[in-house]
Amino acid sequence: MKNTALLIIDAQFDFCDPSGALFVPGAEQDVERIARLIALEGDKISSIFVTLDTHRVLDIAHPLFWEDRNGNTVAPFTLITTAAVKDGKWTPRYHPEYVLHYLETLEAEGEFKHFIWPEHCLIGSKGAALDDTILHALLAWTHRTGRDYEAVVKGMNPLTEHFGVFKAQVPVANAPETELNQSFLAELEAFDRVLIAGEARSHCVATSINQILKYAPALVPKVSVLADCISDVTNWGHLADPIFENAKEKGMTFLKASSIIL
């Protein structure tokens, strides 16, 4: 039997529940399919990892961190560019010199442009908790198999966006939690097969896949992305499309959870 891992990315209340702060349409069905897979094939899954997007209120990607020319807090879903900050359209309320360098680095390295999200997955909040459907599936799996699931927290550093599982968008000096998580990549490389599911396809899933392509090429042919267990932030699916096409070309597989037999 193959040694199989399941990596569930950010299957949390704020993303997966229709009343969540940053609900991803389709996620409520995704978690049902993930839970069904765990129930039906869980005995053949060696390890399950869940990532937990976890933020502070005063986060570089939250509204309160920013203001407009009139001192008003920036609205969610605002795009922030280096040029707009230099022009004075948007101003960071904290660490202005660092933030300008951060934006310049994002844009120079071709990462997703900086975007302001509603406050979400706040540390200690209901929104940061695992979706109930996923949690119940994990608890049942652990009680049935005697194997506990592992949690990987990301996003705690307020000075950088942290979409991908393995590295923040721009690592922060003297903050190892923002740097490339080589130990986790190595842990996944030890498996024969790694299944990936979760939210959102357009951002955290796509960035995680891109990081695997860039930093762990040996892992690529072992990865199967569960295409019916990931959904896009509304109107942002185009961000993921080229990454997914590149992954397919490099040998990563994409299939449906309903068709998997482990």
Secondary structure by P-SEA (a helix, b strand, c coil): ccbbbbbbcccccccccccccccccaaaaaaaaaaaaaaaccccccbbbbbbbccccccccccccccccccccccccccccaaaaaacccccccaaaaaaaaaaaaaaaccccccccccccccccccccccaaaaaaaaaaaaaccbbbbbbbcccccccccccccccccccccccccccaaaaaaaaaaccbbbbbbcccccaaaaaaaaaacccccccccbbbccccccccccccccaaaaaaaaaaabbbbbbcccccc
